[in-house]
Amino acid sequence: MSLPKTLAEDVARNLVMVANLLDEDPEQAYAYSRIALRLASRVAAVREAAGFAAYATQRYAEALAEFRASRRMTGSVELWPVMADCERGLGRPERAMDMAGEPEVQKLDKAGQVEMRLVAAGARRDMGQIDAAIVTLQGPELASSAVHSWTPRLRYAYADALLEAGREDEAREWFGKALEADKDGSTDASDRLAELDGVEFVDALGEGDDETVEVVDAEEPEAEDDEHDALDEDDEDDDEDSDEAPKA
């Protein structure tokens, strides 16, 4: 629907804030989405933005309602995977699995179908079906050497499922493959690999400490002690000289 110019500008400003803050400050993004929703609840883009803001703050029932409203307005199936994930968030993995088998999935583009597979695998894991989750993630998209926007997350999810199943060597391999594809750092695959290899990252600085911490060799303290001894002797000599100096 069309809005008066001034109202449309107000709505647009709030939607821009939602988009800018969604990752950085989801609660603030949610607040802006509520303003946009009060201004233009009959605009599909507003309902979708409100849905994603609610989803980012784990308000899954509210998110699902907004996504359904947007879908009714547009007729698009694009939001089908995230709607299914809302069902997971509400503790209804069986419903998410039902949605994975609906005809709407076939209407999704490749990215949407991969997203639906990720949601279905997550639902399987929610139900304790880890082997089924692994099988769900397998397919030509996982086996392909081509890298797409969804490749890192698909490989990461597969590695994580393998690890849960106790297949550590395979998990390490797939975390490595996820890292190779993850040029933007959208996953923590590098940290997971380090964890599997027993590498620990220790913050040597105190909280709020900007000073650089120097690593001292194991033999340094002895030399340092000698230096302190020499300084102490110099101090003693200075004291003796001071005692022998004529008084004014």
Contacts in CASP RR format, 6 or more apart in sequence:
PFRMAT RR
TARGET T0000
AUTHOR 0000-0000-0000
METHOD contacts of the structure
MODEL  1
MSLPKTLAEDVARNLVMVANLLDEDPEQAYAYSRIALRLASRVAAVREAA
GFAAYATQRYAEALAEFRASRRMTGSVELWPVMADCERGLGRPERAMDMA
GEPEVQKLDKAGQVEMRLVAAGARRDMGQIDAAIVTLQGPELASSAVHSW
TPRLRYAYADALLEAGREDEAREWFGKALEADKDGSTDASDRLAELDGVE
FVDALGEGDDETVEVVDAEEPEAEDDEHDALDEDDEDDDEDSDEAPKA
1 42 0 8 1.000
1 43 0 8 1.000
2 8 0 8 1.000
3 11 0 8 1.000
3 40 0 8 1.000
3 43 0 8 1.000
7 39 0 8 1.000
7 40 0 8 1.000
10 39 0 8 1.000
11 36 0 8 1.000
11 39 0 8 1.000
11 40 0 8 1.000
11 43 0 8 1.000
11 46 0 8 1.000
14 32 0 8 1.000
14 33 0 8 1.000
14 35 0 8 1.000
14 36 0 8 1.000
14 39 0 8 1.000
15 32 0 8 1.000
15 33 0 8 1.000
15 36 0 8 1.000
15 45 0 8 1.000
15 46 0 8 1.000
15 49 0 8 1.000
17 28 0 8 1.000
17 29 0 8 1.000
17 32 0 8 1.000
18 29 0 8 1.000
18 32 0 8 1.000
18 33 0 8 1.000
18 36 0 8 1.000
18 49 0 8 1.000
18 52 0 8 1.000
18 53 0 8 1.000
19 29 0 8 1.000
19 49 0 8 1.000
20 29 0 8 1.000
21 28 0 8 1.000
21 29 0 8 1.000
21 32 0 8 1.000
22 29 0 8 1.000
22 52 0 8 1.000
22 53 0 8 1.000
22 56 0 8 1.000
23 56 0 8 1.000
26 53 0 8 1.000
26 56 0 8 1.000
26 57 0 8 1.000
27 57 0 8 1.000
29 53 0 8 1.000
29 56 0 8 1.000
30 53 0 8 1.000
30 54 0 8 1.000
30 56 0 8 1.000
30 57 0 8 1.000
30 59 0 8 1.000
32 53 0 8 1.000
33 46 0 8 1.000
33 49 0 8 1.000
33 50 0 8 1.000
33 51 0 8 1.000
33 52 0 8 1.000
33 53 0 8 1.000
33 54 0 8 1.000
34 50 0 8 1.000
36 46 0 8 1.000
36 49 0 8 1.000
36 50 0 8 1.000
37 46 0 8 1.000
37 47 0 8 1.000
37 50 0 8 1.000
39 46 0 8 1.000
40 46 0 8 1.000
41 47 0 8 1.000
42 73 0 8 1.000
44 69 0 8 1.000
44 70 0 8 1.000
44 73 0 8 1.000
44 74 0 8 1.000
45 70 0 8 1.000
47 66 0 8 1.000
47 67 0 8 1.000
47 69 0 8 1.000
47 70 0 8 1.000
47 73 0 8 1.000
48 66 0 8 1.000
48 67 0 8 1.000
48 70 0 8 1.000
48 79 0 8 1.000
50 66 0 8 1.000
51 62 0 8 1.000
51 63 0 8 1.000
51 66 0 8 1.000
51 67 0 8 1.000
51 70 0 8 1.000
52 63 0 8 1.000
52 82 0 8 1.000
54 60 0 8 1.000
54 62 0 8 1.000
54 63 0 8 1.000
54 66 0 8 1.000
55 63 0 8 1.000
55 82 0 8 1.000
55 85 0 8 1.000
55 86 0 8 1.000
58 89 0 8 1.000
60 86 0 8 1.000
60 89 0 8 1.000
60 90 0 8 1.000
61 86 0 8 1.000
61 90 0 8 1.000
63 82 0 8 1.000
63 86 0 8 1.000
64 83 0 8 1.000
64 86 0 8 1.000
64 87 0 8 1.000
64 90 0 8 1.000
67 79 0 8 1.000
67 82 0 8 1.000
67 83 0 8 1.000
67 86 0 8 1.000
68 83 0 8 1.000
70 76 0 8 1.000
70 79 0 8 1.000
71 77 0 8 1.000
71 79 0 8 1.000
71 80 0 8 1.000
71 83 0 8 1.000
77 104 0 8 1.000
77 105 0 8 1.000
77 107 0 8 1.000
77 108 0 8 1.000
78 108 0 8 1.000
78 112 0 8 1.000
80 99 0 8 1.000
80 102 0 8 1.000
80 104 0 8 1.000
80 105 0 8 1.000
80 108 0 8 1.000
80 112 0 8 1.000
80 116 0 8 1.000
81 108 0 8 1.000
81 112 0 8 1.000
81 115 0 8 1.000
81 116 0 8 1.000
81 118 0 8 1.000
81 119 0 8 1.000
82 115 0 8 1.000
83 99 0 8 1.000
84 95 0 8 1.000
84 96 0 8 1.000
84 99 0 8 1.000
84 100 0 8 1.000
84 116 0 8 1.000
84 119 0 8 1.000
84 120 0 8 1.000
84 123 0 8 1.000
85 96 0 8 1.000
85 119 0 8 1.000
87 93 0 8 1.000
87 95 0 8 1.000
87 96 0 8 1.000
87 99 0 8 1.000
87 123 0 8 1.000
88 96 0 8 1.000
88 119 0 8 1.000
88 122 0 8 1.000
88 123 0 8 1.000
88 126 0 8 1.000
91 126 0 8 1.000
93 122 0 8 1.000
93 123 0 8 1.000
93 124 0 8 1.000
93 126 0 8 1.000
93 127 0 8 1.000
94 123 0 8 1.000
94 127 0 8 1.000
96 119 0 8 1.000
96 120 0 8 1.000
96 122 0 8 1.000
96 123 0 8 1.000
97 120 0 8 1.000
97 123 0 8 1.000
97 124 0 8 1.000
97 127 0 8 1.000
99 105 0 8 1.000
100 116 0 8 1.000
100 117 0 8 1.000
100 119 0 8 1.000
100 120 0 8 1.000
100 123 0 8 1.000
105 113 0 8 1.000
105 116 0 8 1.000
108 115 0 8 1.000
108 116 0 8 1.000
110 141 0 8 1.000
110 148 0 8 1.000
111 148 0 8 1.000
111 149 0 8 1.000
111 150 0 8 1.000
112 150 0 8 1.000
114 141 0 8 1.000
114 150 0 8 1.000
114 154 0 8 1.000
115 150 0 8 1.000
117 136 0 8 1.000
117 137 0 8 1.000
117 141 0 8 1.000
117 154 0 8 1.000
118 137 0 8 1.000
118 153 0 8 1.000
118 154 0 8 1.000
118 157 0 8 1.000
120 136 0 8 1.000
121 133 0 8 1.000
121 134 0 8 1.000
121 136 0 8 1.000
121 137 0 8 1.000
121 157 0 8 1.000
121 161 0 8 1.000
122 133 0 8 1.000
122 157 0 8 1.000
124 130 0 8 1.000
124 132 0 8 1.000
124 133 0 8 1.000
124 136 0 8 1.000
125 133 0 8 1.000
125 161 0 8 1.000
125 164 0 8 1.000
130 161 0 8 1.000
130 164 0 8 1.000
130 165 0 8 1.000
131 165 0 8 1.000
133 161 0 8 1.000
134 158 0 8 1.000
134 161 0 8 1.000
134 162 0 8 1.000
134 165 0 8 1.000
137 154 0 8 1.000
137 157 0 8 1.000
137 158 0 8 1.000
137 161 0 8 1.000
138 158 0 8 1.000
141 148 0 8 1.000
141 150 0 8 1.000
141 151 0 8 1.000
141 154 0 8 1.000
142 154 0 8 1.000
142 155 0 8 1.000
142 158 0 8 1.000
144 151 0 8 1.000
147 181 0 8 1.000
151 181 0 8 1.000
152 178 0 8 1.000
152 181 0 8 1.000
152 182 0 8 1.000
152 184 0 8 1.000
152 185 0 8 1.000
152 186 0 8 1.000
152 187 0 8 1.000
152 189 0 8 1.000
153 178 0 8 1.000
153 186 0 8 1.000
153 187 0 8 1.000
155 174 0 8 1.000
155 175 0 8 1.000
155 176 0 8 1.000
155 177 0 8 1.000
155 178 0 8 1.000
155 181 0 8 1.000
155 189 0 8 1.000
156 174 0 8 1.000
156 175 0 8 1.000
156 178 0 8 1.000
156 182 0 8 1.000
156 187 0 8 1.000
156 189 0 8 1.000
158 174 0 8 1.000
159 170 0 8 1.000
159 171 0 8 1.000
159 172 0 8 1.000
159 173 0 8 1.000
159 174 0 8 1.000
159 175 0 8 1.000
159 176 0 8 1.000
159 177 0 8 1.000
159 178 0 8 1.000
159 189 0 8 1.000
159 192 0 8 1.000
160 171 0 8 1.000
160 192 0 8 1.000
162 168 0 8 1.000
162 170 0 8 1.000
162 171 0 8 1.000
162 174 0 8 1.000
163 171 0 8 1.000
163 192 0 8 1.000
163 196 0 8 1.000
168 196 0 8 1.000
171 196 0 8 1.000
172 193 0 8 1.000
172 196 0 8 1.000
172 197 0 8 1.000
175 189 0 8 1.000
175 192 0 8 1.000
175 193 0 8 1.000
175 196 0 8 1.000
176 189 0 8 1.000
176 193 0 8 1.000
178 187 0 8 1.000
178 189 0 8 1.000
179 187 0 8 1.000
179 189 0 8 1.000
179 190 0 8 1.000
179 193 0 8 1.000
182 189 0 8 1.000
194 200 0 8 1.000
194 201 0 8 1.000
204 213 0 8 1.000
205 211 0 8 1.000
205 213 0 8 1.000
END
